[in-house]
């Protein structure tokens, strides 16, 4: 996949809108669960976004990588923090995670950094 970061998130939004009209109960349940996972508690939102990025990278989800880079930046993460979280994911995910870090994650940083 490894496409344009902004375009990937736009495509994801389009797909979610389709699911909203075709399977509203499913999407509502997913959104509720997802929002609950990111409520600030002992871990702040920035840390949770960095965790989301690391997991997305380890499981090779380009949509997840892009959205969590974007959200982590919006919640105050620095480029260095994002790359450090990504390094932990590479330790777990090996060569495929390194490939996505050197492409998808770096493209997302370029697209969403201000």
N, C-alpha and C positions, 0 to 999 in steps of 0.2 A: 504494500500500500504506500507508505511513506510519502504522502502527498503534502500539499500546502496546508500548514497548520490551521489557518483561518478557514479554509475550505472544508477541512475535515470536521471542524466543530460546527460549521454551517450544515453540512450533510447530516451530522448527528442530530441537530435541532430539527431538521426536516423530517427525519425518521421518527423522532420522538413525537412530533406533531401528528404524524400519521397514526402512530400507536394510540395517541390521545383520542383520536376520533374512532379508531377501530376496536381498541381494547382499553377503554378508560379505567376500568377497575384494576387491571394489571399495572398500568402506568401509575395510577394513584398510589397503589401499594408500594411500588418500587420507589417512587419519589419520597413517600413518607419514611420508608426505611432508610433511604440514602440521607435524607435531611437529619434524621435522628442520629446517624453515625457521626455527623459533623458538628453537632451541638457542642459548644465549648464546655469543658468540664475540667478535669485535672490536666488535660492536654488542650492547648489552644488550637484555634482553627489552622494556623500556619503549620503547626507540627502535624496535624491530621492530614493536611494536603500533601506534605512531604512524605508521609507514610503512604498515602494513596498513590503518589507518583512512584515510589519504590515498588509497591506491589504491582502497579500497572506495567512498569518496566520489566519486572521479573516474570510476569505472565504474558508479556508481549502484546499488550492492548494499546494500539496507537491512539485510539480515542481517549483512553484513560490517561495516557502520558500527556497528551496535549491539554486536556481539561485541567489536570492537576498542576502542570507547569503554570498555566494561566492563573488558576486559583491561588496557587502558592505565592506567585508574584503579587497578586491583588491583596493578599493577606500579610504582606511584608517580608516574604522570603527573599533572600539575596541569591544572585546567580551561584555564589559559592555554596550556599546551603543546599540549593537544588542539586548541584553537581555532587556534593557530599552524600546526599540521600541516594542519588543515582548510583554512586560507587558501592553503597551497601547492597543495592539491588543486583549489581553486576557480580558481587561476591556470591550471591545466591543463584543467579541466572546464567552465569558463565558467558561464553562467546556470543550467543544470540542476544543477551541483554546488552553486551558491549556494542554490538552492531546497532541496536536501537538507540542506545545512548549517543553514539557518534553520528546518528542521522536524525531520528525523530525528536529526541529531547533537545538537541542543539538547535534544530529548526524551530521548535516551539519556543525556546528561549529567545531566539532572534525575532520571532513573530510577535511575542507578547511582552517583551521587556519594553519599558518606556524610555 
